[in-house]
Amino acid sequence: MAAFLNHGMPAHLRRAVFLDKDGTLVHDVPYNIDPSRVSLTPNAINGLRLLRDAGYLLVVVTNQAGIAKGFFSARDWAHMQAHLAGLFARQGIRISGFYCCPHHPQGSVKQFATHCACRKPSPGMLLQAASEHGIDLRNSWMIGDILHDVEAGSRAGCRTVLIDNGNETEWEMTSRRIPDVLASDLLEAAQAILAEDRNSVAPGSSILRMDNPMTE
C-alpha cells in the first residue's frame, strides 16, 4: 500500500485548507473505524461551507496509526474515508483529497512499523497534496486540534490555526508550533482565515492572534 491514500482530481495554483480529521472534523474516538460512531464537531459544516464558498480546496490529512498497530486495516480505513466523503458530499461539501499516514515506529504490522516523512508533525502529506493538486502552500492553511498539526503546517510553509478544544495537553512549544490563530471550532477558524486573508480582523471577533500563546 502507498504511504498516502488519496482521493480527488488535481487542480492548479489553488489555495487550500488542510484539515486534521480526529478532534477537528469529527469527535475524537480513539482508533474508531465504525461509521456509526462518527459525529461531526460543532459548527464543522458551517465552517467548511464558508471555506468552500471562498474557493479553498479542502484536503484532509490524518495520522492513522491504528493501521500500523493492527487495530484496523487499510481496507477498513478506505471504507471510513468513503463514509466521510459521502457525509460531507451530502452537505454540498467536496473534499478534494484524503491523505492518510498508516505508519507508527512502534507498530506491530511490519509493513507500517517505521519512521516516515508523512506522519504529522512531519509535513509529507501536505507536500504530496500540494504536488498532486497544484496547491500554493504559502497561501494555504492547516487547521488542527494539537500542536503536531500546527508544526506540520508550519513545516510545509502554510499558516496555521489551532482549535483549542482541550485535546492538546502537552503544549511543547517551539517556533514551528506557534499557531497563527487560535479558534474554538471550525466556524471560528474559517472566519479567522477569511479575515486574515483580507488582511483585517472583523470588529468584535473572538479570534485570538497567537503572538504569545504562553501568556494568558
C-alpha positions, 0 to 999 in steps of 0.5 A: 500500500502507498504511504498516502491514500488519496482521493480527488482530481488535481487542480492548479495554483489553488489555495487550500485548507488542510484539515486534521480529521480526529478532534477537528472534523469529527469527535475524537474516538480513539482508533474508531473505524465504525461509521456509526460512531462518527459525529461531526464537531460543532459548527464543522459544516458551517465552517467548511461551507464558508471555506468552500464558498471562498474557493479553498480546496479542502484536503484532509490529512490524518495520522492513522496509526491504528493501521500500523498497530493492527487495530484496523486495516487499510481496507477498513480505513478506505471504507471510513474515508468513503463514509466521510466523503459521502457525509460531507458530499451530502452537505454540498461539501467536496473534499478534494483529497484524503491523505492518510499516514498508516505508519507508527515506529512502534507498530506491530504490522511490519509493513507500517512499523517505521519512521516516515516523512508523512506522519504529522508533525512531519509535513509529507502529506501536505507536500504530496497534496500540494504536488498532486493538486497544484496547491500554493502552500504559502497561501494555504492553511492547516487547521488542527486540534494539537500542536503536531498539526500546527508544526506540520503546517508550519513545516510545509510553509502554510499558516496555521490555526489551532482549535483549542478544544482541550485535546492538546495537553502537552503544549511543547512549544517551539517556533514551528508550533506557534499557531497563527490563530487560535479558534474554538471550532471550525466556524471560528477558524474559517472566519479567522482565515477569511479575515486574515486573508483580507488582511483585517480582523472583523470588529468584535471577533473572538479570534485570538492572534497567537503572538504569545500563546504562553501568556494568558 
